[in-house]
Structure formats: C-alpha cells, structure tokens
Amino acid sequence: MASSMILQNISLTHYRNFRREIIQPGLKFNIFWGDNGQGKTNLLEAIYLLSNLKSFRSSKTDELIKHGEKQANISAEIDKKGVLHQLSIGLATADKYYRVDGKNPASVGAFLGFFKTVLFAPEEINLIKSFPAGRRSLIDRAIFLPRLNICN
C-alpha cells in the first residue's frame, strides 16, 4: 500500500527573497510562474530543504537568509497518512535547528525520512548524454526514497 504525503502549506520567513509568505499548494498539480528573480526556484529549494536538510543550490547557510536579516524560518504542514504534522527549520549563520511537531527528532535520519522529495533539476538533463552512473543514481533516488520508512 502506497503511503500518502501531501504538503498542505509552507511558510517562509526571511528566506532568500521572501520576507514572509505562506503558500498553500493545490492537491494535484501546481504551476509556479513569474519573471526571473521572483522566487520560484527559492520556493522549490525551501521544499527540498525541508526534506533533505540541505540546499540543492548552496552549501552556505547565510546565503539562504534574506539580506539584512539574522535568521530565516521555514515551516510546513504535511499530511502523512491522514495525520497532520508540522515540520520546521530555523536557519542562522552559525546555527540550524529542525523540528517535527515542535520537538527535536530522535536523530537526523528521523527528520530526513519524514518528508520525502525527489528533485529533477534542469542541469540533470545532461544525464541523457553523460555516463550511465548518473542516470542510475537519479533512478535510485526516485525509487528508493518513496519506499524509505524511517519514521514509521
């Protein structure tokens, strides 16, 4: 039986170019459009960060915090198998915290397994022409993560 995970909403505070934003995606399919620099990729990065505790764009935490601010926060409500959970990440230049339902998870693995995402970025289009190992890695991530049940 497939487990369901639905992102009910995501709240961004001082994250990249967002001052304060709450986004409630639709249940089935969502399209984000706009001019360059409006935050479409930043939103996707925030969702990925909630799943992986790292950015797919930057390894420097201070680059994730809005210019002129000391910290950023990302929180989301996730419907997991019919139960609503709150995930949150706080970012500061020298510190990072992450919580599930307001509590510190027992381990990093418990947080990482809670909300699963697979990223297919435009750069990965090069996988078609590159070595097979890169294609296998992408397929492995797409197949393995939905079956990973660390928190169940």
C-alpha positions in Angstrom: 0.0 0.0 0.0 1.4 3.4 -1.0 1.9 5.9 1.7 0.5 9.4 1.0 2.3 12.6 1.8 0.6 15.9 1.0 2.2 19.3 1.5 -0.7 21.3 3.0 1.2 24.6 3.2 4.6 26.1 3.6 5.6 29.3 5.4 8.8 31.2 4.6 10.1 34.0 6.8 13.2 35.9 5.7 14.2 33.0 3.4 16.2 34.2 0.4 14.0 36.9 -1.3 10.9 36.2 0.8 10.1 38.5 3.7 7.0 36.5 4.9 5.0 34.2 2.7 2.5 31.4 3.2 1.8 29.1 0.2 -1.0 26.6 0.1 -0.4 24.3 -3.0 -3.3 22.6 -4.7 -3.8 18.9 -4.1 -3.0 17.6 -7.5 -0.8 19.8 -9.7 0.8 23.1 -9.2 2.5 25.6 -11.6 4.6 28.4 -10.4 5.3 31.1 -13.0 6.7 34.6 -13.0 9.6 36.8 -14.0 13.2 36.0 -13.2 14.1 36.7 -9.6 10.6 36.4 -8.1 11.4 33.3 -6.0 10.1 30.3 -8.0 13.3 28.3 -7.5 13.7 29.6 -4.0 10.3 28.1 -3.1 11.3 24.7 -4.6 14.6 24.9 -2.7 12.8 25.5 0.6 10.6 22.4 0.0 13.7 20.4 -0.8 15.4 21.8 2.3 12.6 20.6 4.5 13.1 17.1 3.0 16.9 16.9 2.9 18.2 19.5 5.4 20.4 20.9 2.7 20.0 23.1 -0.3 20.4 21.8 -3.9 21.9 25.3 -4.8 24.2 26.4 -2.0 26.2 24.9 0.9 26.4 28.2 2.8 23.5 28.8 5.3 24.0 32.6 5.2 23.0 32.6 1.5 19.6 31.2 2.4 18.9 34.1 4.8 17.3 37.2 3.4 19.9 40.0 3.0 20.0 42.2 6.2 18.3 39.5 8.4 19.9 37.4 11.1 17.8 34.3 10.7 15.3 32.5 8.4 12.5 30.1 9.1 10.7 27.5 7.0 7.7 25.6 8.3 5.2 23.3 6.7 2.2 21.2 7.5 2.4 17.8 6.0 -0.5 15.4 5.8 1.2 12.0 6.2 -1.2 9.0 6.0 -4.1 11.2 7.2 -2.3 12.7 10.2 -1.2 16.4 10.1 2.4 17.1 11.1 4.4 20.3 11.4 7.9 20.4 10.1 10.2 23.4 10.8 13.7 24.5 10.1 15.4 27.6 11.6 18.5 29.0 9.9 21.1 31.3 11.4 24.6 32.0 10.1 26.2 29.7 12.7 23.2 27.5 13.7 20.4 25.4 12.3 17.6 23.6 14.0 14.9 21.3 12.7 11.8 20.0 14.4 8.9 17.6 13.9 5.6 18.6 15.6 7.6 21.1 17.7 10.0 18.6 19.1 13.6 17.7 18.2 13.6 14.4 16.3 15.4 11.4 17.8 18.0 11.6 15.0 18.8 13.4 11.8 17.6 10.2 10.0 14.2 10.5 11.6 13.8 14.0 10.2 15.2 13.1 6.8 12.8 10.2 6.4 9.7 12.2 7.4 9.1 14.2 4.2 10.4 12.7 1.0 11.1 14.5 -2.2 12.9 13.8 -5.5 14.4 16.7 -7.4 14.8 16.7 -11.1 16.7 19.9 -11.9 17.3 21.3 -15.4 21.0 20.6 -15.0 20.1 16.9 -14.8 19.1 16.9 -18.5 22.8 16.4 -19.1 22.3 12.9 -17.7 20.9 11.8 -21.1 24.3 12.3 -22.7 26.5 11.5 -19.8 27.7 8.3 -18.2 25.2 5.7 -17.0 26.2 6.1 -13.3 24.5 9.5 -13.2 21.3 8.1 -14.7 21.3 5.1 -12.2 21.8 7.5 -9.3 18.7 9.6 -10.3 16.6 6.5 -10.8 17.8 5.0 -7.5 16.8 8.2 -5.6 13.4 8.2 -7.3 12.7 4.6 -6.5 14.4 4.3 -3.1 13.1 7.4 -1.3 9.4 6.6 -1.5 10.0 3.2 0.0 12.2 4.5 2.8 10.2 4.4 6.0 12.5 5.6 8.7 9.8 7.3 10.9 7.0 4.7 10.6 
